[in-house]
Amino acid sequence: MDGDKDFRAIVAELPRLRRYALALTRDAERSDDLVQESAVRAMGNMGKWTPGTNLRSWLMTILHNIFINDSVRQQPLLTRTGDIDTDIAIQGGQETRDDLRDAAQAFARLKPVQRQILWMACVEERDFQDIAERLKIPLGTVRSRLCRAREQLRQNLKIPD
């Protein structure tokens, strides 16, 4: 790829990177910073990307690694007196980790076809018509599969109707 094509390919993935960053950080400003840092690093390291492989996956990995590295740096530190430094923000906690783990397990228990349709509609935010075209199925089938997938996810999470 040349520089202009690289830039356009990365820019085309920015909305998906931002959605992923928002899911990780739950903070719009922090997620924007994360996406920007990821794009800058990707452009600087395009020589490390293998053409023909999944660019989106490579970009998501960069973003995820930056998020993890930043999160490790933000762990609470002890002051000289042994107290926790309260100037460092603490995000989430045991309950948040438990909720995320439960959601991931509930999603993993879905049938592959349900995971696929739910991912495309809810994470990638594709419209029903686009999903139907990509999967080569009727529009009504997309709607019914999505409805069943959401219902199964609710059951897996034990969420009342």
LINQUI-V720270 format. One record per run of one state. SS is the DSSP state (H for helix, E for strand, - for the rest). FROM is the first residue (numbers start at 0). LEN is the number of residues. Records with the same first field share a line. If there is no record, write none. Layout:
SS = FROM-LEN, FROM-LEN
This chain:
- = 0-2, 25-2, 44-1, 48-6, 73-4, 78-5, 84-9, 108-3, 123-4, 135-3, 157-4
H = 2-23, 27-17, 45-3, 54-19, 93-15, 111-12, 127-8, 138-19
E = 77-1, 83-1
